[in-house]
Amino acid sequence: MELVGRREEVRWLYAHFLVSQRRICELLSVAESSQRYESRRSDEALRERLVEAAREKPRWGYRRLQVKLEAKGMHVNHKRVYRVYREAGLTLRRKRRKRLLRVGVVRPEVTGANQEWAADFVHDAAESGRKFRVLSVIDVFTRECLALEVDTGFAGRRMTRVLEEIVAERGRPLALRCDNGPEFTSRHFLAWNLERGIAVVHIEPGKPVQNPHVESFHGRLREECLNASWFGNLFEARAKIGAWKEEYNEERPHSSLGYLAPREFARRVAALRSPTAPCAPQLAGLVEAEIMSSEDFGVV
């Protein structure tokens, strides 16, 4: 027990039992001088400043309030600030944050286009300092970039509008892998996927490695486009990012696809699997290699 607690015990025993204070101090190993000491320092000035600062910032704790006092030239030990803070009744009741726990599952093998899409956001800013977000959607099997939508914010309906355009062009996926952001957990987004029979696969919170293909894609997008380009405004960002998307799909060799461009790889796979297509054994090995590496965190 600390000295403060032992002194409180001495006061309580002295008030409730007919025992001298000297005897109680000997039993609890408290020096009499320490027990009888009364501080001559006044904490009224500190208390007033703390209360005043707490009124300005009612959700700040004592450490932030201490920083505020130090900025105004009042340097006080943090232990003294905490003691006066508690005595003044300024302590905050912190609610324990509720965290959603999802049990991870083994990822199924992806063997064709539109079996699984992956979606996520990446952030950047224009020359004016205006921040924007980029919604990226990719096909996990063919590595095609299906959407790179640039805007300052994305509501649930805006996201589903982008997905509607992709579905109208190439059909719906069986599953959509994403994180636990508010855009991907909104009622409208979940209802939209439920109506179309699309399974939404949320990764575990704080584990972006469970969505590796889109994270790898973002690394290339950041390195080759966002960091290498200068965006004067939002419209220029949309134009440059859109141009990079077409180059990525049509021209950029992809190491995980045998150094084919994603769209070329998708066309060859579709031709190989067409019931009317002639036999193409030269591509069979490439397709099988891609299926075997679908679980790998491949480099884009």
TIKOLZA-331434 format. One line per field, with one value per residue (C-alpha): x, y, z; residue in three letters; residue number from 1; chain. Coordinates in nm, 2 decimals, always signed. Layout:
<sites>
u	X / ...
v	Y / ...
w	Z / ...
residu	Ala / ...
num	NUM / ...
chaine	A / ...
</sites>
This chain:
<sites>
u	+0.00 / +0.13 / +0.19 / -0.13 / -0.34 / -0.16 / -0.23 / -0.60 / -0.60 / -0.44 / -0.71 / -0.99 / -0.84 / -0.78 / -1.14 / -1.30 / -1.08 / -0.95 / -0.58 / -0.32 / -0.21 / +0.15 / +0.06 / -0.13 / +0.16 / +0.40 / +0.17 / +0.13 / +0.49 / +0.40 / +0.62 / +0.43 / +0.58 / +0.44 / +0.10 / +0.07 / +0.21 / -0.03 / +0.06 / +0.07 / +0.04 / -0.30 / -0.44 / -0.71 / -0.54 / -0.47 / -0.83 / -0.98 / -0.76 / -0.85 / -1.22 / -1.20 / -1.01 / -1.25 / -1.55 / -1.39 / -1.30 / -1.54 / -1.43 / -1.06 / -0.89 / -0.64 / -0.33 / -0.47 / -0.58 / -0.23 / -0.09 / -0.34 / -0.23 / +0.14 / +0.07 / -0.06 / +0.26 / +0.14 / +0.39 / +0.26 / +0.36 / +0.12 / +0.06 / -0.06 / -0.28 / -0.44 / -0.50 / -0.66 / -0.85 / -1.00 / -1.08 / -1.26 / -1.48 / -1.37 / -1.30 / -1.47 / -1.67 / -1.52 / -1.74 / -1.57 / -1.57 / -1.77 / -1.57 / -1.72 / -1.54 / -1.57 / -1.42 / -1.18 / -1.25 / -1.04 / -1.05 / -1.21 / -1.01 / -1.08 / -1.08 / -1.26 / -1.36 / -1.65 / -1.61 / -1.47 / -1.42 / -1.22 / -1.29 / -1.12 / -1.03 / -0.71 / -0.66 / -0.47 / -0.49 / -0.49 / -0.26 / -0.51 / -0.49 / -0.84 / -0.84 / -1.01 / -1.07 / -1.04 / -1.27 / -1.10 / -1.27 / -1.07 / -1.14 / -0.93 / -0.88 / -0.80 / -0.66 / -0.86 / -0.93 / -1.30 / -1.34 / -1.12 / -1.38 / -1.25 / -1.45 / -1.43 / -1.67 / -1.87 / -2.21 / -2.37 / -2.58 / -2.28 / -2.09 / -2.38 / -2.42 / -2.06 / -2.11 / -2.43 / -2.24 / -1.98 / -2.25 / -2.44 / -2.11 / -1.98 / -2.24 / -2.25 / -1.98 / -2.04 / -1.86 / -1.73 / -1.43 / -1.40 / -1.31 / -1.53 / -1.55 / -1.88 / -1.93 / -1.91 / -2.13 / -2.42 / -2.77 / -2.81 / -2.49 / -2.57 / -2.93 / -2.81 / -2.58 / -2.84 / -3.10 / -2.85 / -2.73 / -2.37 / -2.20 / -2.02 / -1.70 / -1.58 / -1.22 / -1.13 / -1.08 / -0.72 / -0.61 / -0.58 / -0.36 / -0.68 / -0.76 / -0.42 / -0.50 / -0.65 / -0.37 / -0.11 / -0.30 / -0.30 / +0.08 / +0.12 / -0.14 / +0.04 / +0.38 / +0.30 / +0.02 / -0.05 / +0.31 / +0.42 / +0.14 / +0.05 / -0.32 / -0.43 / -0.79 / -1.04 / -1.12 / -0.75 / -0.72 / -1.01 / -0.86 / -0.51 / -0.62 / -0.87 / -0.59 / -0.37 / -0.65 / -0.67 / -0.30 / -0.30 / -0.57 / -0.46 / -0.08 / +0.09 / +0.25 / +0.14 / +0.40 / +0.13 / -0.04 / +0.27 / +0.35 / +0.02 / -0.19 / -0.50 / -0.75 / -0.55 / -0.53 / -0.91 / -0.97 / -0.74 / -0.90 / -1.25 / -1.14 / -0.99 / -1.30 / -1.55 / -1.73 / -1.68 / -1.31 / -1.04 / -0.80 / -0.53 / -0.28 / -0.02 / -0.24 / -0.35 / -0.03 / -0.07 / -0.42 / -0.35 / -0.05 / -0.28 / -0.54 / -0.27 / -0.14 / -0.48 / -0.42 / -0.08 / -0.03 / +0.09 / +0.28 / +0.08
v	+0.00 / +0.35 / +0.62 / +0.81 / +0.49 / +0.43 / +0.78 / +0.74 / +0.42 / +0.60 / +0.87 / +0.61 / +0.40 / +0.70 / +0.82 / +0.48 / +0.33 / +0.45 / +0.42 / +0.69 / +0.82 / +0.74 / +0.37 / +0.35 / +0.51 / +0.25 / -0.04 / +0.09 / +0.20 / +0.57 / +0.85 / +1.08 / +1.38 / +1.26 / +1.19 / +1.53 / +1.72 / +1.97 / +2.13 / +2.51 / +2.51 / +2.61 / +2.44 / +2.69 / +2.86 / +2.53 / +2.41 / +2.73 / +2.70 / +2.33 / +2.40 / +2.68 / +2.47 / +2.18 / +2.40 / +2.50 / +2.13 / +1.91 / +1.59 / +1.63 / +1.43 / +1.56 / +1.51 / +1.72 / +1.98 / +1.99 / +2.05 / +2.34 / +2.48 / +2.45 / +2.64 / +2.92 / +2.92 / +2.72 / +2.43 / +2.18 / +1.82 / +1.58 / +1.39 / +1.71 / +1.79 / +1.45 / +1.48 / +1.82 / +1.70 / +1.41 / +1.63 / +1.88 / +1.60 / +1.65 / +1.28 / +1.15 / +0.83 / +0.65 / +0.40 / +0.08 / +0.08 / -0.21 / -0.39 / -0.62 / -0.96 / -1.16 / -1.51 / -1.56 / -1.83 / -2.02 / -1.84 / -2.05 / -2.11 / -1.86 / -2.03 / -1.78 / -1.43 / -1.27 / -1.53 / -1.27 / -0.89 / -0.69 / -0.33 / -0.07 / +0.30 / +0.49 / +0.86 / +1.15 / +1.53 / +1.79 / +2.09 / +2.31 / +2.07 / +1.93 / +1.57 / +1.30 / +0.93 / +0.67 / +0.37 / +0.08 / -0.25 / -0.54 / -0.89 / -1.12 / -1.38 / -1.17 / -0.88 / -0.64 / -0.30 / -0.27 / +0.08 / +0.37 / +0.62 / +0.95 / +1.18 / +1.37 / +1.13 / +0.81 / +0.75 / +0.41 / +0.49 / +0.64 / +0.31 / +0.09 / +0.32 / +0.24 / -0.13 / -0.12 / +0.01 / -0.27 / -0.54 / -0.41 / -0.44 / -0.78 / -0.94 / -0.98 / -1.14 / -1.43 / -1.25 / -0.91 / -0.88 / -0.56 / -0.42 / -0.30 / +0.07 / +0.25 / +0.25 / -0.13 / -0.18 / +0.05 / -0.09 / +0.03 / -0.14 / -0.47 / -0.47 / -0.40 / -0.70 / -0.92 / -0.84 / -0.94 / -1.25 / -1.12 / -1.25 / -0.97 / -1.10 / -0.87 / -0.91 / -0.91 / -0.56 / -0.45 / -0.72 / -0.57 / -0.87 / -1.07 / -0.85 / -0.88 / -0.84 / -0.49 / -0.39 / -0.49 / -0.31 / +0.01 / -0.02 / +0.00 / +0.27 / +0.48 / +0.42 / +0.46 / +0.72 / +0.90 / +0.97 / +1.04 / +1.28 / +1.63 / +1.69 / +2.05 / +1.98 / +1.70 / +1.69 / +1.66 / +1.38 / +1.19 / +1.23 / +1.11 / +0.82 / +0.71 / +0.71 / +0.51 / +0.26 / +0.20 / +0.16 / -0.08 / -0.30 / -0.28 / -0.24 / -0.30 / -0.65 / -0.83 / -1.07 / -1.30 / -1.34 / -1.45 / -1.08 / -1.04 / -0.73 / -0.82 / -0.76 / -0.97 / -1.25 / -1.23 / -1.25 / -1.55 / -1.73 / -1.66 / -1.79 / -2.10 / -2.19 / -2.11 / -2.43 / -2.34 / -2.24 / -2.45 / -2.62 / -2.39 / -2.60 / -2.33 / -2.13 / -2.42 / -2.42 / -2.04 / -2.07 / -2.35 / -2.16 / -1.86 / -2.09 / -2.23 / -1.89 / -1.73 / -1.76 / -1.60 / -1.24 / -1.18 / -0.87 / -0.66
w	+0.00 / -0.09 / +0.16 / +0.07 / +0.14 / +0.47 / +0.58 / +0.50 / +0.71 / +1.00 / +1.00 / +0.98 / +1.27 / +1.48 / +1.43 / +1.51 / +1.78 / +2.12 / +2.01 / +2.00 / +1.66 / +1.75 / +1.81 / +1.48 / +1.29 / +1.44 / +1.34 / +0.98 / +0.94 / +0.88 / +1.01 / +1.25 / +1.08 / +0.75 / +0.90 / +1.07 / +0.77 / +0.62 / +0.29 / +0.28 / -0.10 / -0.24 / -0.54 / -0.60 / -0.89 / -1.06 / -0.99 / -1.14 / -1.45 / -1.49 / -1.46 / -1.70 / -1.95 / -1.90 / -1.98 / -2.31 / -2.39 / -2.20 / -2.37 / -2.30 / -2.03 / -1.78 / -2.00 / -2.28 / -2.03 / -1.89 / -2.24 / -2.27 / -1.94 / -2.04 / -2.36 / -2.15 / -1.94 / -1.64 / -1.59 / -1.33 / -1.25 / -1.42 / -1.09 / -0.93 / -1.22 / -1.20 / -0.83 / -0.86 / -1.17 / -0.97 / -0.67 / -0.89 / -1.03 / -1.39 / -1.47 / -1.78 / -1.80 / -2.10 / -2.28 / -2.39 / -2.76 / -2.91 / -3.17 / -3.43 / -3.44 / -3.75 / -3.76 / -4.05 / -4.30 / -4.55 / -4.89 / -5.16 / -5.48 / -5.75 / -6.09 / -6.32 / -6.39 / -6.19 / -5.91 / -5.67 / -5.69 / -5.44 / -5.35 / -5.14 / -5.12 / -5.16 / -5.07 / -5.22 / -5.26 / -5.54 / -5.57 / -5.38 / -5.08 / -5.15 / -5.06 / -5.27 / -5.25 / -5.52 / -5.52 / -5.69 / -5.79 / -5.94 / -6.05 / -5.84 / -6.11 / -6.42 / -6.22 / -6.44 / -6.29 / -6.32 / -6.17 / -6.05 / -5.94 / -5.81 / -5.58 / -5.25 / -5.08 / -5.14 / -5.00 / -5.02 / -5.32 / -5.51 / -5.46 / -5.58 / -5.88 / -5.98 / -5.92 / -6.13 / -6.42 / -6.39 / -6.35 / -6.66 / -6.86 / -6.75 / -6.52 / -6.14 / -5.93 / -5.69 / -5.40 / -5.32 / -5.08 / -4.88 / -4.54 / -4.26 / -4.35 / -4.32 / -4.70 / -4.71 / -4.40 / -4.48 / -4.50 / -4.86 / -4.97 / -4.80 / -4.93 / -5.28 / -5.28 / -5.11 / -5.38 / -5.65 / -5.48 / -5.42 / -5.11 / -4.93 / -4.77 / -4.50 / -4.39 / -4.02 / -3.88 / -3.89 / -4.13 / -4.48 / -4.57 / -4.61 / -4.91 / -5.07 / -5.44 / -5.40 / -5.16 / -5.41 / -5.68 / -5.47 / -5.43 / -5.81 / -5.84 / -5.57 / -5.72 / -6.08 / -6.09 / -5.77 / -5.67 / -6.02 / -6.12 / -6.02 / -5.99 / -6.04 / -5.95 / -5.92 / -6.29 / -6.38 / -6.12 / -6.28 / -6.63 / -6.53 / -6.31 / -6.58 / -6.84 / -6.61 / -6.56 / -6.94 / -6.96 / -6.67 / -6.83 / -7.19 / -7.19 / -6.86 / -6.84 / -6.53 / -6.37 / -6.22 / -6.56 / -6.75 / -6.83 / -7.02 / -6.98 / -6.76 / -7.04 / -7.29 / -7.03 / -6.98 / -7.35 / -7.39 / -7.10 / -7.23 / -7.58 / -7.43 / -7.22 / -7.50 / -7.61 / -7.98 / -7.95 / -8.09 / -7.86 / -7.73 / -7.53 / -7.52 / -7.28 / -7.07 / -6.86 / -6.80 / -6.69 / -6.45 / -6.31 / -6.24 / -6.07 / -5.84 / -5.75 / -5.69 / -5.32 / -5.34 / -5.25 / -5.61 / -5.72 / -5.96
residu	Met / Glu / Leu / Val / Gly / Arg / Arg / Glu / Glu / Val / Arg / Trp / Leu / Tyr / Ala / His / Phe / Leu / Val / Ser / Gln / Arg / Arg / Ile / Cys / Glu / Leu / Leu / Ser / Val / Ala / Glu / Ser / Ser / Gln / Arg / Tyr / Glu / Ser / Arg / Arg / Ser / Asp / Glu / Ala / Leu / Arg / Glu / Arg / Leu / Val / Glu / Ala / Ala / Arg / Glu / Lys / Pro / Arg / Trp / Gly / Tyr / Arg / Arg / Leu / Gln / Val / Lys / Leu / Glu / Ala / Lys / Gly / Met / His / Val / Asn / His / Lys / Arg / Val / Tyr / Arg / Val / Tyr / Arg / Glu / Ala / Gly / Leu / Thr / Leu / Arg / Arg / Lys / Arg / Arg / Lys / Arg / Leu / Leu / Arg / Val / Gly / Val / Val / Arg / Pro / Glu / Val / Thr / Gly / Ala / Asn / Gln / Glu / Trp / Ala / Ala / Asp / Phe / Val / His / Asp / Ala / Ala / Glu / Ser / Gly / Arg / Lys / Phe / Arg / Val / Leu / Ser / Val / Ile / Asp / Val / Phe / Thr / Arg / Glu / Cys / Leu / Ala / Leu / Glu / Val / Asp / Thr / Gly / Phe / Ala / Gly / Arg / Arg / Met / Thr / Arg / Val / Leu / Glu / Glu / Ile / Val / Ala / Glu / Arg / Gly / Arg / Pro / Leu / Ala / Leu / Arg / Cys / Asp / Asn / Gly / Pro / Glu / Phe / Thr / Ser / Arg / His / Phe / Leu / Ala / Trp / Asn / Leu / Glu / Arg / Gly / Ile / Ala / Val / Val / His / Ile / Glu / Pro / Gly / Lys / Pro / Val / Gln / Asn / Pro / His / Val / Glu / Ser / Phe / His / Gly / Arg / Leu / Arg / Glu / Glu / Cys / Leu / Asn / Ala / Ser / Trp / Phe / Gly / Asn / Leu / Phe / Glu / Ala / Arg / Ala / Lys / Ile / Gly / Ala / Trp / Lys / Glu / Glu / Tyr / Asn / Glu / Glu / Arg / Pro / His / Ser / Ser / Leu / Gly / Tyr / Leu / Ala / Pro / Arg / Glu / Phe / Ala / Arg / Arg / Val / Ala / Ala / Leu / Arg / Ser / Pro / Thr / Ala / Pro / Cys / Ala / Pro / Gln / Leu / Ala / Gly / Leu / Val / Glu / Ala / Glu / Ile / Met / Ser / Ser / Glu / Asp / Phe / Gly / Val / Val
num	1 / 2 / 3 / 4 / 5 / 6 / 7 / 8 / 9 / 10 / 11 / 12 / 13 / 14 / 15 / 16 / 17 / 18 / 19 / 20 / 21 / 22 / 23 / 24 / 25 / 26 / 27 / 28 / 29 / 30 / 31 / 32 / 33 / 34 / 35 / 36 / 37 / 38 / 39 / 40 / 41 / 42 / 43 / 44 / 45 / 46 / 47 / 48 / 49 / 50 / 51 / 52 / 53 / 54 / 55 / 56 / 57 / 58 / 59 / 60 / 61 / 62 / 63 / 64 / 65 / 66 / 67 / 68 / 69 / 70 / 71 / 72 / 73 / 74 / 75 / 76 / 77 / 78 / 79 / 80 / 81 / 82 / 83 / 84 / 85 / 86 / 87 / 88 / 89 / 90 / 91 / 92 / 93 / 94 / 95 / 96 / 97 / 98 / 99 / 100 / 101 / 102 / 103 / 104 / 105 / 106 / 107 / 108 / 109 / 110 / 111 / 112 / 113 / 114 / 115 / 116 / 117 / 118 / 119 / 120 / 121 / 122 / 123 / 124 / 125 / 126 / 127 / 128 / 129 / 130 / 131 / 132 / 133 / 134 / 135 / 136 / 137 / 138 / 139 / 140 / 141 / 142 / 143 / 144 / 145 / 146 / 147 / 148 / 149 / 150 / 151 / 152 / 153 / 154 / 155 / 156 / 157 / 158 / 159 / 160 / 161 / 162 / 163 / 164 / 165 / 166 / 167 / 168 / 169 / 170 / 171 / 172 / 173 / 174 / 175 / 176 / 177 / 178 / 179 / 180 / 181 / 182 / 183 / 184 / 185 / 186 / 187 / 188 / 189 / 190 / 191 / 192 / 193 / 194 / 195 / 196 / 197 / 198 / 199 / 200 / 201 / 202 / 203 / 204 / 205 / 206 / 207 / 208 / 209 / 210 / 211 / 212 / 213 / 214 / 215 / 216 / 217 / 218 / 219 / 220 / 221 / 222 / 223 / 224 / 225 / 226 / 227 / 228 / 229 / 230 / 231 / 232 / 233 / 234 / 235 / 236 / 237 / 238 / 239 / 240 / 241 / 242 / 243 / 244 / 245 / 246 / 247 / 248 / 249 / 250 / 251 / 252 / 253 / 254 / 255 / 256 / 257 / 258 / 259 / 260 / 261 / 262 / 263 / 264 / 265 / 266 / 267 / 268 / 269 / 270 / 271 / 272 / 273 / 274 / 275 / 276 / 277 / 278 / 279 / 280 / 281 / 282 / 283 / 284 / 285 / 286 / 287 / 288 / 289 / 290 / 291 / 292 / 293 / 294 / 295 / 296 / 297 / 298 / 299 / 300
chaine	A / A / A / A / A / A / A / A / A / A / A / A / A / A / A / A / A / A / A / A / A / A / A / A / A / A / A / A / A / A / A / A / A / A / A / A / A / A / A / A / A / A / A / A / A / A / A / A / A / A / A / A / A / A / A / A / A / A / A / A / A / A / A / A / A / A / A / A / A / A / A / A / A / A / A / A / A / A / A / A / A / A / A / A / A / A / A / A / A / A / A / A / A / A / A / A / A / A / A / A / A / A / A / A / A / A / A / A / A / A / A / A / A / A / A / A / A / A / A / A / A / A / A / A / A / A / A / A / A / A / A / A / A / A / A / A / A / A / A / A / A / A / A / A / A / A / A / A / A / A / A / A / A / A / A / A / A / A / A / A / A / A / A / A / A / A / A / A / A / A / A / A / A / A / A / A / A / A / A / A / A / A / A / A / A / A / A / A / A / A / A / A / A / A / A / A / A / A / A / A / A / A / A / A / A / A / A / A / A / A / A / A / A / A / A / A / A / A / A / A / A / A / A / A / A / A / A / A / A / A / A / A / A / A / A / A / A / A / A / A / A / A / A / A / A / A / A / A / A / A / A / A / A / A / A / A / A / A / A / A / A / A / A / A / A / A / A / A / A / A / A / A / A / A / A / A / A / A / A / A / A / A / A / A / A / A / A / A / A / A / A / A / A / A / A / A / A / A / A / A
</sites>
